[in-house]
Amino acid sequence: MSDAPLLRDTERTTGRSALQNNIQAAMALASAVRSTLGPRGLDKLLIDDDGRTLVTNDGVTVLESAKVEHPVARMMINASSVQDKIARDGTTSTVLISAEMLQNAWHLVTQDVHPAVIARGFRMAETHVHEILDEFALKSDKAHRLMATRTSMAGKGHHSMQVLLAQLAIEAAENIHVQTSEGIVADPTRVKVLPQSGGSIADTRLVTGLVLAKNRIHDDMPRTIGAGKILLIDGGIERRSMKSDMKINVTAPGVLDSFRNKEVELLAEQVEHLKTLGIRLLACKEGIDDEARILLAQAGIQAFRRVARTDLDLLARGCGATLVSDVKRAHSNDLGAFISSKNENWSGVSHWIVETEEGGATLIACGSTETVIGEVERSFADALGVACRMLEDDRLLAGGGATHVALARRLRRFAESIPGREQLGAEAFADALEVIPRVLAENAGLDPIDTLLKLVAQQVNGGEDAHHIGLDVLERQPANMIENGVLEPYLIVRQSIAGATEAAISILRIDDVLWAKQDPSMPNIPEME
């Protein structure tokens, strides 16, 4: 039975043509971020529909900002986004390796090797690569983690910024990590970033605790208080307004005063309830009435209003408190604990600093322009994510393409033991891993083939630690990456290879692409009789 009527409004591509188009889309996407890899990588200027500009060399930022319609390209971008969420780095490597796998697979397809066979070879190679990575991994200390964090920011900003942000990221990660039954957990979302215009990047600093650009609501309230209980209100302490449109006719002179006195009485009851709970610190999402401010000041309670919901959530996590909708509904089990709370004036702006028992930190990101501050924020976010992941898994690998070259060498020997055509897929996988040192060499102005051959030769003759030899792009020659402090977290390399493999196999298995020529419309629904 013909499918022509069914696909009348659909453009269809099948077989090798579909695979070729998909691989071309993947290669085009990879070329967009190829030049950003490594310390010598270049930046991209992104311009949105409103004319706003962004200068960055972060691969996932470039890809997610682009308007890409091709479904295969979207699959590659999703793989890069997952890499960013899990490992916080290695997004460009994921796209490059996946695209190289597909290009190598196409050469095999033209030699009549079935895509399913290639996919099986890729899967066998990936399994063996993970086993080799476990052999290559080495334990780290704080100095090694600092080096790996700096490596993750290669190409982002100048050297002094990388050193500063790497140190601050390590300190922040150590400040927020929590020991659980399953091991160490460090959540980077517990670190707040507060942009501050003016000054230079060197003024960027880390403050222990949560910092908000807020001032206490009454000058008579204490500026600094010690440890105590905190209540977080997802609302305010204000006079109640009428819930419906109604008018009240006042016929006696004392009626209006009675209304006002009753409102003040209700506010006083709420403050009295806070005193009963032993509150020393109060934060509200909405406003606090003038009479309530005076009563809170007399009670010695430090209070802040108009606190953003995101900041309330950070306070709740750090203090172990529960947000309540109304003061009268607050109970003792809703309260949290804090170590200290104080108001400080920075450059004419009041800031509220809360130090919590569960830990927390705030980065004061400084820069001469908004563009510079934005780059500091993005670079720190990446560095912090890497630092947190290394606290959870402290294994490291040699950078500079050293690990990828060593994996490719070992993988080729493994491929020789595969009897079928899957051997060709494993060899193509090995070739794809070498795209990392080749692109690093390209971006450093070196010949990629000559550089790769030198790396392989030195690893072959390098002895026991041969897998540590990679490309030092600053010195433009092979070197021991461990001794030079060029390190990569184990999780980043493992996840980038796994993500690239999944994306490549998914694309290889597609042999039929159907494009709808018109938007889908609602079917005609017959009227009910």
KOLMARSE-963559 format. One line per field, with one value per residue (C-alpha): residue in one letter; x, y, z negated. Coordinates in Angstrom, 2 decimals. Example, Ala and Ser with C-alpha at 12.3 -4.5 7.8 and 13.67 -1.06 7.14 Angstrom:
fidren	c(A	S)
px	c(12.30	13.67)
py	c(-4.50	-1.06)
pz	c(-7.80	-7.14)
This chain:
fidren	c(M	S	D	A	P	L	L	R	D	T	E	R	T	T	G	R	S	A	L	Q	N	N	I	Q	A	A	M	A	L	A	S	A	V	R	S	T	L	G	P	R	G	L	D	K	L	L	I	D	D	D	G	R	T	L	V	T	N	D	G	V	T	V	L	E	S	A	K	V	E	H	P	V	A	R	M	M	I	N	A	S	S	V	Q	D	K	I	A	R	D	G	T	T	S	T	V	L	I	S	A	E	M	L	Q	N	A	W	H	L	V	T	Q	D	V	H	P	A	V	I	A	R	G	F	R	M	A	E	T	H	V	H	E	I	L	D	E	F	A	L	K	S	D	K	A	H	R	L	M	A	T	R	T	S	M	A	G	K	G	H	H	S	M	Q	V	L	L	A	Q	L	A	I	E	A	A	E	N	I	H	V	Q	T	S	E	G	I	V	A	D	P	T	R	V	K	V	L	P	Q	S	G	G	S	I	A	D	T	R	L	V	T	G	L	V	L	A	K	N	R	I	H	D	D	M	P	R	T	I	G	A	G	K	I	L	L	I	D	G	G	I	E	R	R	S	M	K	S	D	M	K	I	N	V	T	A	P	G	V	L	D	S	F	R	N	K	E	V	E	L	L	A	E	Q	V	E	H	L	K	T	L	G	I	R	L	L	A	C	K	E	G	I	D	D	E	A	R	I	L	L	A	Q	A	G	I	Q	A	F	R	R	V	A	R	T	D	L	D	L	L	A	R	G	C	G	A	T	L	V	S	D	V	K	R	A	H	S	N	D	L	G	A	F	I	S	S	K	N	E	N	W	S	G	V	S	H	W	I	V	E	T	E	E	G	G	A	T	L	I	A	C	G	S	T	E	T	V	I	G	E	V	E	R	S	F	A	D	A	L	G	V	A	C	R	M	L	E	D	D	R	L	L	A	G	G	G	A	T	H	V	A	L	A	R	R	L	R	R	F	A	E	S	I	P	G	R	E	Q	L	G	A	E	A	F	A	D	A	L	E	V	I	P	R	V	L	A	E	N	A	G	L	D	P	I	D	T	L	L	K	L	V	A	Q	Q	V	N	G	G	E	D	A	H	H	I	G	L	D	V	L	E	R	Q	P	A	N	M	I	E	N	G	V	L	E	P	Y	L	I	V	R	Q	S	I	A	G	A	T	E	A	A	I	S	I	L	R	I	D	D	V	L	W	A	K	Q	D	P	S	M	P	N	I	P	E	M	E)
px	c(0.00	1.48	2.27	2.10	-1.28	-0.18	3.05	1.59	2.61	5.93	9.43	11.23	14.95	16.07	19.15	22.60	21.24	19.56	22.70	24.90	22.66	22.61	26.39	26.83	24.61	26.70	29.95	28.59	27.66	31.09	32.80	30.96	32.75	35.95	38.03	37.06	38.87	41.91	43.96	44.58	40.92	39.18	35.97	32.58	30.48	26.81	24.08	20.44	17.26	17.34	20.90	22.43	25.93	27.76	31.43	32.29	34.17	32.05	30.87	27.47	26.70	27.45	25.36	22.37	22.31	22.21	18.89	19.28	16.38	17.98	16.89	20.29	22.03	19.55	20.51	24.15	23.27	21.28	24.30	26.41	23.81	23.72	27.52	27.31	24.70	26.55	30.23	30.11	32.89	33.87	30.92	33.01	34.90	31.62	30.47	33.87	34.27	30.72	31.06	34.39	32.84	30.13	32.58	34.70	31.56	30.59	33.87	33.04	29.48	30.82	32.80	29.55	29.90	26.41	25.70	24.38	27.73	29.60	27.33	28.13	31.83	31.39	29.63	32.36	35.02	33.23	33.06	36.78	37.61	35.88	37.99	41.17	40.13	39.91	43.56	44.68	42.88	44.94	43.93	44.16	44.84	43.84	46.76	45.78	42.14	43.23	45.22	42.28	39.94	42.32	42.51	38.71	38.88	41.52	40.87	38.42	39.79	43.38	45.73	45.29	41.49	41.80	44.07	41.78	38.50	39.96	41.08	37.70	35.85	37.85	37.16	33.46	33.16	34.84	32.48	29.27	30.11	28.15	29.14	26.30	25.95	26.59	29.69	30.45	27.78	28.56	25.71	26.97	23.52	24.14	26.68	25.14	26.77	26.31	27.47	29.10	29.95	33.14	36.67	38.54	38.34	41.04	38.48	36.32	36.12	34.30	32.28	31.31	27.54	24.68	24.96	21.95	21.78	19.32	19.16	17.28	13.88	14.46	17.57	16.80	17.18	20.56	23.11	24.84	23.40	24.84	23.46	19.74	16.52	15.25	11.77	11.16	7.76	6.49	4.35	4.46	3.29	0.84	-2.64	-5.35	-7.17	-10.77	-11.18	-14.12	-15.24	-17.33	-17.92	-18.27	-20.22	-18.75	-21.55	-19.69	-16.34	-14.77	-15.49	-12.50	-10.17	-11.53	-10.67	-7.13	-6.65	-7.84	-5.38	-2.51	-3.71	-3.60	-0.07	0.97	-0.41	1.78	4.89	4.01	3.79	7.28	8.57	6.96	8.80	12.11	12.79	15.90	15.91	12.98	12.89	9.71	9.00	6.57	6.28	6.24	3.88	5.25	3.67	5.09	8.57	8.49	7.22	9.89	12.62	11.37	11.44	15.10	14.26	16.33	13.95	14.26	11.51	11.12	13.52	13.41	11.97	15.22	17.10	14.51	15.04	18.82	18.27	15.89	18.45	21.31	19.41	17.22	14.07	10.66	8.90	5.52	2.77	1.64	3.20	0.37	0.81	4.48	5.51	8.78	9.52	9.41	12.31	15.89	19.21	21.93	25.38	25.44	23.60	24.97	24.57	27.61	27.97	29.92	30.49	27.37	25.13	23.89	24.41	22.94	25.32	23.96	26.26	24.38	25.12	24.78	27.38	27.06	29.03	28.59	30.88	31.13	31.79	33.52	34.44	34.73	31.75	28.68	30.27	33.31	31.16	29.07	32.20	33.40	30.05	30.04	33.68	33.15	30.02	31.99	34.93	32.63	30.81	34.12	35.38	32.19	32.36	35.97	34.96	32.46	34.90	38.53	40.04	41.98	43.44	46.21	44.99	46.34	45.04	47.34	44.53	42.79	45.97	46.70	43.11	43.34	46.61	45.20	41.92	43.61	45.31	41.96	40.32	42.74	41.09	37.61	37.02	34.16	33.57	32.96	36.76	36.45	34.00	36.39	39.25	37.04	36.25	39.99	40.59	37.78	39.38	42.47	40.42	41.08	44.90	44.53	42.17	44.33	47.27	45.23	44.13	47.74	48.91	50.64	50.37	47.81	49.22	52.86	51.88	49.81	52.65	55.08	52.68	52.20	55.97	56.77	54.06	55.38	58.87	57.75	57.85	55.47	53.96	53.68	49.95	50.76	52.44	50.24	50.49	51.68	50.12	51.96	55.38	54.13	55.63	54.80	55.30	54.27	50.89	50.88	54.16	52.91	49.68	47.35	44.75	41.18	38.60	37.88	34.12	34.47	36.45	34.31	31.02	32.18	33.10	29.89	27.73	29.51	29.07	25.36	24.76	26.78	25.05	21.62	22.35	23.88	20.70	18.58	17.96	14.70	14.00	10.51	10.01	6.46	5.89	3.13	2.19	-0.15	-3.76	-6.61	-8.81	-12.44	-14.54	-18.11	-20.85	-22.71	-26.36)
py	c(0.00	3.36	5.94	8.87	10.21	10.05	11.96	14.39	17.46	16.04	16.22	12.93	12.04	8.44	6.24	7.68	11.06	11.45	10.35	12.65	15.66	14.90	14.58	17.83	19.58	18.16	19.24	22.75	23.03	21.82	24.38	27.15	26.36	24.74	27.89	28.41	25.33	25.72	28.58	29.98	29.77	32.85	34.54	34.79	37.95	37.11	39.62	38.99	40.35	43.46	44.33	43.31	41.88	39.15	38.24	34.73	31.58	29.25	26.55	25.87	29.61	30.00	26.98	27.74	31.36	30.37	29.94	26.41	24.68	21.47	18.60	16.87	20.09	20.39	16.89	17.95	21.10	19.02	16.76	19.84	21.22	17.93	18.02	21.52	20.53	17.43	18.40	22.21	21.97	20.05	21.25	22.14	18.83	16.92	18.54	18.17	14.48	13.64	15.44	13.73	10.34	11.02	12.18	9.04	6.92	8.46	7.33	3.78	4.02	4.93	1.67	-0.26	-0.69	-0.62	2.22	-0.30	-2.15	1.12	1.97	-1.38	-0.70	2.72	1.17	-1.46	1.24	3.43	0.60	-0.06	3.66	3.91	1.01	2.73	6.02	4.28	3.22	6.73	8.51	9.87	11.17	14.88	17.31	20.96	22.17	19.80	20.89	24.52	23.65	21.75	24.66	27.02	24.61	24.67	28.44	28.20	30.89	32.79	36.19	36.94	34.93	36.99	36.64	32.87	32.62	34.79	33.12	29.62	30.39	31.92	28.96	26.48	28.49	28.74	25.00	24.17	26.59	25.01	21.29	18.96	15.49	12.99	9.24	8.92	11.14	14.81	16.93	20.46	22.41	25.42	27.05	27.88	30.51	33.87	36.21	39.92	42.18	45.46	48.02	50.00	49.03	46.21	42.43	42.32	43.76	40.65	38.86	36.12	36.91	34.19	34.18	35.52	39.16	41.22	44.89	45.60	47.85	47.16	48.85	51.03	52.83	51.88	48.22	46.69	46.93	43.69	40.73	37.39	33.88	33.42	32.33	33.60	33.61	33.89	35.16	34.67	37.75	40.82	42.49	45.04	46.38	44.28	45.70	45.10	41.95	43.38	46.76	48.23	51.60	52.34	55.37	56.84	58.47	59.10	60.89	58.01	55.19	55.89	56.05	52.72	51.18	52.51	51.42	47.94	47.72	48.73	46.18	43.42	44.43	44.45	40.93	39.72	41.33	39.87	36.45	36.94	37.84	34.70	32.58	34.19	35.69	37.86	38.16	38.61	38.67	39.36	39.04	41.98	45.17	45.90	48.61	51.72	50.85	47.34	48.72	50.69	47.71	45.42	47.94	48.16	44.34	44.30	42.34	43.05	43.05	43.34	43.74	43.28	40.33	38.47	34.97	33.49	35.07	33.78	30.29	30.62	31.79	28.91	26.35	27.92	28.43	25.34	27.46	27.02	29.83	30.69	32.72	34.58	35.52	34.05	30.68	30.50	27.82	27.01	24.23	26.79	28.75	28.59	29.38	31.84	32.63	36.40	39.17	42.62	45.72	47.20	50.18	49.52	52.52	54.24	51.17	49.25	45.49	42.82	39.95	36.76	33.95	30.65	27.38	25.29	27.39	29.69	32.33	35.33	36.40	40.16	40.32	43.57	45.01	48.23	47.51	45.30	43.16	42.48	41.70	39.30	37.43	37.25	35.79	33.15	32.20	31.90	29.79	27.33	27.29	26.82	23.93	22.20	22.82	21.36	18.27	17.68	17.65	14.93	13.00	14.01	11.97	13.88	13.24	14.86	17.69	19.21	16.31	13.86	11.60	11.58	10.60	7.83	6.56	6.47	4.48	1.91	1.73	0.86	-2.12	-3.17	-2.87	-5.50	-8.07	-7.47	-10.06	-8.43	-5.13	-3.54	-3.26	-0.47	1.37	1.11	2.46	5.34	6.04	6.19	8.58	10.83	11.19	12.71	15.69	17.35	17.64	18.52	21.42	22.60	22.71	24.53	27.21	27.65	28.22	24.83	22.18	19.68	16.58	17.23	18.05	14.88	12.74	14.28	13.59	9.97	9.45	10.92	8.87	5.69	6.44	8.11	5.18	4.58	8.08	8.41	9.10	12.37	13.85	16.38	19.64	22.69	25.36	28.15	26.62	25.15	21.73	18.39	18.31	16.44	17.93	16.80	18.59	21.69	21.75	21.18	18.84	17.89	16.38	12.73	13.37	15.97	13.71	10.65	12.50	14.28	10.98	9.32	12.25	12.43	8.70	8.77	11.68	10.08	6.71	8.35	10.25	7.18	5.20	7.74	6.73	8.53	12.24	13.65	17.42	18.73	21.42	23.15	23.67	21.04	22.14	21.06	18.35	19.13	17.88	16.95	18.68	16.65	16.10)
pz	c(0.00	0.96	-1.73	0.72	-0.44	-4.08	-3.42	-0.89	-2.92	-4.14	-2.70	-3.22	-3.10	-3.56	-3.57	-3.06	-2.04	-5.44	-7.28	-5.21	-5.88	-9.59	-9.78	-7.85	-10.40	-13.26	-11.61	-11.01	-14.67	-15.79	-13.55	-15.40	-18.70	-17.39	-17.74	-21.42	-22.79	-25.01	-26.48	-22.99	-22.00	-20.64	-21.78	-20.09	-19.87	-20.34	-19.42	-20.32	-18.71	-20.90	-19.90	-23.23	-22.91	-24.77	-24.38	-25.53	-24.55	-26.66	-24.26	-25.81	-26.02	-22.32	-21.34	-23.56	-22.36	-18.70	-16.90	-15.57	-13.82	-12.56	-14.86	-14.76	-15.74	-18.60	-19.74	-19.85	-21.79	-24.29	-24.81	-25.49	-27.92	-29.85	-30.05	-31.50	-34.10	-35.25	-35.01	-34.47	-31.87	-28.75	-26.68	-23.63	-23.84	-23.84	-20.59	-18.89	-19.77	-18.74	-15.38	-14.73	-15.48	-12.94	-10.29	-10.78	-10.68	-7.34	-5.81	-6.93	-5.62	-2.17	-2.37	-2.91	-6.66	-8.17	-10.68	-13.23	-13.10	-13.61	-16.55	-18.18	-17.70	-19.32	-22.29	-22.78	-22.56	-25.09	-27.62	-27.24	-27.50	-30.87	-32.14	-30.97	-32.57	-35.94	-35.49	-34.52	-37.38	-40.26	-43.67	-44.30	-47.10	-47.47	-45.33	-42.52	-42.75	-42.41	-39.27	-37.77	-38.46	-36.70	-33.77	-33.47	-32.89	-30.17	-27.58	-29.78	-30.66	-31.50	-33.70	-36.88	-36.68	-36.30	-39.35	-41.48	-40.52	-40.85	-44.41	-45.29	-43.76	-45.85	-49.01	-48.22	-47.54	-50.85	-52.58	-51.32	-51.23	-53.49	-54.67	-54.19	-54.55	-50.80	-50.87	-50.35	-48.65	-47.44	-45.86	-43.85	-43.94	-47.60	-46.56	-45.69	-43.16	-43.80	-40.92	-41.91	-39.24	-39.51	-40.36	-38.69	-38.56	-41.24	-43.71	-43.35	-46.69	-48.55	-51.67	-54.12	-54.45	-52.35	-51.29	-50.18	-49.23	-52.06	-55.09	-58.33	-58.32	-61.42	-62.64	-66.27	-65.42	-66.31	-63.50	-64.52	-66.40	-67.42	-67.07	-67.34	-65.65	-62.31	-60.78	-57.04	-55.89	-52.36	-52.85	-55.09	-58.30	-56.99	-57.59	-56.06	-53.06	-52.05	-49.95	-48.00	-46.71	-49.49	-51.11	-54.82	-55.95	-59.14	-61.19	-64.46	-64.99	-66.95	-64.50	-62.23	-65.22	-66.39	-63.02	-63.21	-66.81	-65.94	-63.04	-65.32	-67.87	-65.27	-64.27	-67.94	-68.34	-65.46	-66.96	-70.36	-68.74	-67.33	-70.80	-72.19	-69.60	-70.59	-67.16	-66.77	-62.97	-60.58	-56.76	-54.78	-51.09	-51.21	-53.26	-56.99	-58.32	-60.03	-63.41	-63.15	-62.50	-65.74	-67.70	-66.18	-67.03	-70.62	-70.81	-69.66	-66.49	-63.39	-60.41	-56.62	-54.04	-50.25	-50.24	-46.93	-46.96	-45.65	-48.56	-51.01	-49.61	-50.09	-53.66	-54.30	-53.07	-54.99	-58.26	-58.15	-58.26	-56.64	-54.80	-56.33	-54.70	-57.82	-61.15	-63.22	-61.50	-62.47	-64.96	-66.65	-64.17	-61.31	-62.75	-61.57	-63.22	-62.22	-63.55	-63.01	-61.16	-60.48	-58.32	-56.59	-54.27	-51.07	-48.80	-50.09	-49.79	-52.82	-52.72	-54.95	-55.76	-57.32	-58.38	-58.63	-60.38	-57.20	-55.44	-52.48	-50.63	-48.35	-45.55	-45.15	-41.39	-40.47	-37.08	-35.16	-32.86	-32.83	-30.12	-32.29	-35.32	-33.24	-32.13	-35.76	-36.82	-34.05	-34.64	-38.37	-37.88	-35.76	-38.18	-41.18	-39.50	-38.78	-42.32	-43.80	-41.58	-42.63	-46.30	-45.44	-43.22	-43.74	-40.88	-38.24	-34.78	-32.77	-30.53	-27.35	-25.26	-27.07	-28.27	-24.90	-23.06	-25.57	-25.31	-21.52	-21.65	-24.08	-22.17	-18.89	-20.54	-21.97	-18.53	-17.17	-19.45	-17.95	-15.19	-13.24	-11.48	-14.87	-14.92	-12.36	-14.61	-17.57	-15.46	-14.28	-17.94	-18.72	-15.83	-17.09	-20.53	-18.92	-17.75	-21.14	-20.82	-17.13	-17.82	-20.73	-18.31	-15.65	-18.09	-19.25	-15.67	-15.38	-12.71	-14.08	-12.36	-13.27	-16.85	-17.20	-15.84	-18.33	-21.21	-20.19	-19.77	-23.18	-24.86	-23.22	-24.53	-27.76	-30.13	-33.05	-33.13	-29.35	-29.53	-31.33	-28.24	-26.47	-24.54	-26.46	-24.25	-26.06	-25.42	-22.11	-22.72	-24.42	-28.20	-31.34	-32.13	-35.77	-36.44	-34.60	-36.62	-33.65	-35.14	-34.34	-36.71	-36.01	-35.86	-33.08	-30.73	-31.43	-30.95	-27.78	-26.14	-27.31	-26.11	-22.76	-22.22	-23.02	-20.65	-17.84	-18.15	-18.25	-15.04	-13.33	-13.89	-11.98	-8.35	-7.67	-8.14	-7.60	-7.43	-7.64	-5.00	-6.94	-10.53	-12.00	-12.23	-14.46	-12.91	-12.14	-15.02	-14.07	-15.99	-18.57	-17.73)
